[in-house]
Amino acid sequence: MESLIPTWQVSFLCGVLTWLVLSSKFDVTQKIRSLIQPWVSRRVNSGTLTILQIQKYQHGFCDALFSGISCVVSVPFYTGFLPLLFWSGHGKLARQMTLLMAFCDYSGNCIKDVVSAPRPKSPPVRILTATKDEKENALEYGFPSSHTLNTICLSGYLLHYVFSYNENTDPSYQVAAFMFVCLFVSLIGLGRIYLGMHSVIDIFGGLVLGLMILAFWLHVHECIDNFVTLGQNVTSFWIALSFLLLFAYPTPEHPTPSFEYHTAFTGVALGIVTGVQQTYHQFHHENVPRVFTLELPIPSFAGRIGVGIPTILLVKFCSKALAKWILPITASALGIPVRSSGYVAALTGSSVVKKSNEVKQSSGYLQKMFFNRQDSFDVDTGIRLVQYAGLAWSVVDLVPSLFNQLNL
């Protein structure tokens, strides 16, 4: 029954909570940082010469090429691409890549802020940030490279899915696909160095961590998918897990936007899991129509995009507006002092807020909430979580319902 909570869920959440309490009490983050940060920082500094040698081949074409492929593997790109994957009929691939992306984003950003190792120093290194997203990325710490990590995990899982879905694929095509993925990953790594965003040690760290996460995910992805689609107590468990992950995030040496990115994608994962769990048998089972088939031709898929994109953007706007109204009122009713670093004008203006506005960093980590005294808590974290959870829920629940009504 849905009301019964499986023992493993209680044990898992209690284990996470116990780790949070112990790691906060014994200052585990600072101890790990003191061991790893000096070593990584030395490699970053010693790798400056390698970066400068690569940047000797500076050219407008290379600038455009590497800036372009960096955008293709960025989090905003995946956020826009994944809804199309859901609506194309490849629901299992879409939800697995979403959850894998959330796992990569959380793991990579946690390590970045635990180690707090600098990016290459500029000057002498030339740092090219062609987009607003890249400029914000430059405010994060460098080790490991998130672009390398995400590319290995997502392209590797996509390759695994394609080979599993088409078991009779010619071996020569499999080898060619594998070589293409290797080439693409190499270009991403080389491009991050060429753009001055990462040193060699950052790329190597992203490569190793990415391969480890991919290997782990390929062992557990079927279990995770079965739980999300057919498990018990899925929604409440995922809400509790998302809450704990928010406060489990390590405090960096200096504030960065990494926590903001993690909060957004944690909200995306929460919305996807909640929506899929509720509507799996209606819209996300394995026998739904797929694009490029007679059941879902190109014109119908284009119609889905035309209806779906405006709808999810509207839901994102409404979710944010609703959260901006409800969360401060709820906090006030509970007697919890809150502030805003930008979302709620009435709660901005204090010196604490001005300081946090420098990088839009939330201070709502568990260590600060329960083990340190602070005057107020940043309500923007909750608003961002609700905003992206609403967006993701609409992708897998509201929008497919509209498709059903419109016969798309």
Secondary structure as the mmCIF struct_conf table of DSSP 4:
data_model
#
loop_
_struct_conf.conf_type_id
_struct_conf.id
_struct_conf.beg_label_comp_id
_struct_conf.beg_label_asym_id
_struct_conf.beg_label_seq_id
_struct_conf.end_label_comp_id
_struct_conf.end_label_asym_id
_struct_conf.end_label_seq_id
TURN_TY1_P TURN_TY1_P1 GLU A 2 SER A 3
BEND BEND1 LEU A 4 LEU A 4
HELX_LH_PP_P HELX_LH_PP_P1 ILE A 5 PRO A 6
HELX_RH_AL_P HELX_RH_AL_P1 THR A 7 LYS A 25
TURN_TY1_P TURN_TY1_P2 PHE A 26 ASP A 27
HELX_RH_AL_P HELX_RH_AL_P2 VAL A 28 SER A 46
TURN_TY1_P TURN_TY1_P3 GLY A 47 GLY A 47
HELX_RH_AL_P HELX_RH_AL_P3 THR A 48 GLN A 55
TURN_TY1_P TURN_TY1_P4 LYS A 56 TYR A 57
HELX_RH_AL_P HELX_RH_AL_P4 GLY A 60 VAL A 72
TURN_TY1_P TURN_TY1_P5 VAL A 73 VAL A 73
BEND BEND2 SER A 74 SER A 74
HELX_RH_AL_P HELX_RH_AL_P5 VAL A 75 TRP A 87
TURN_TY1_P TURN_TY1_P6 SER A 88 GLY A 89
HELX_RH_AL_P HELX_RH_AL_P6 GLY A 91 VAL A 115
HELX_LH_PP_P HELX_LH_PP_P2 ALA A 117 LYS A 121
TURN_TY1_P TURN_TY1_P7 SER A 122 PRO A 124
BEND BEND3 VAL A 125 VAL A 125
BEND BEND4 THR A 131 THR A 131
HELX_RH_AL_P HELX_RH_AL_P7 LYS A 132 ASN A 137
TURN_TY1_P TURN_TY1_P8 ALA A 138 LEU A 139
BEND BEND5 GLU A 140 GLU A 140
BEND BEND6 PHE A 143 PRO A 144
HELX_RH_AL_P HELX_RH_AL_P8 SER A 146 TYR A 165
TURN_TY1_P TURN_TY1_P9 GLU A 167 ASN A 168
HELX_RH_AL_P HELX_RH_AL_P9 PRO A 171 TYR A 194
TURN_TY1_P TURN_TY1_P10 LEU A 195 GLY A 196
BEND BEND7 MET A 197 MET A 197
HELX_RH_AL_P HELX_RH_AL_P10 VAL A 200 LEU A 230
BEND BEND8 GLN A 232 ASN A 233
HELX_RH_AL_P HELX_RH_AL_P11 VAL A 234 ALA A 248
BEND BEND9 TYR A 249 TYR A 249
HELX_LH_PP_P HELX_LH_PP_P3 PRO A 250 PRO A 252
BEND BEND10 GLU A 253 HIS A 254
TURN_TY1_P TURN_TY1_P11 PRO A 257 PRO A 257
HELX_RH_AL_P HELX_RH_AL_P12 SER A 258 THR A 279
HELX_RH_PI_P HELX_RH_PI_P1 TYR A 280 HIS A 284
BEND BEND11 HIS A 285 HIS A 285
TURN_TY1_P TURN_TY1_P12 GLU A 286 ASN A 287
BEND BEND12 VAL A 288 VAL A 288
STRN STRN1 VAL A 291 VAL A 291
TURN_TY1_P TURN_TY1_P13 PHE A 292 PHE A 292
BEND BEND13 THR A 293 GLU A 295
STRN STRN2 LEU A 296 LEU A 296
HELX_RH_AL_P HELX_RH_AL_P13 ILE A 298 ALA A 333
TURN_TY1_P TURN_TY1_P14 LEU A 334 GLY A 335
STRN STRN3 VAL A 338 ARG A 339
BEND BEND14 SER A 341 TYR A 343
HELX_RH_3T_P HELX_RH_3T_P1 ALA A 345 LEU A 347
BEND BEND15 SER A 350 SER A 350
HELX_RH_AL_P HELX_RH_AL_P14 SER A 351 ASN A 357
TURN_TY1_P TURN_TY1_P15 GLU A 358 LYS A 360
HELX_RH_AL_P HELX_RH_AL_P15 LEU A 366 PHE A 370
BEND BEND16 PHE A 371 ASN A 372
BEND BEND17 ASP A 375 ASP A 375
STRN STRN4 PHE A 377 ASP A 378
TURN_TY1_P TURN_TY1_P16 VAL A 379 VAL A 379
HELX_RH_AL_P HELX_RH_AL_P16 ASP A 380 TRP A 393
HELX_RH_PI_P HELX_RH_PI_P2 SER A 394 LEU A 398
HELX_RH_AL_P HELX_RH_AL_P17 VAL A 399 LEU A 406
TURN_TY1_P TURN_TY1_P17 ASN A 407 ASN A 407
#
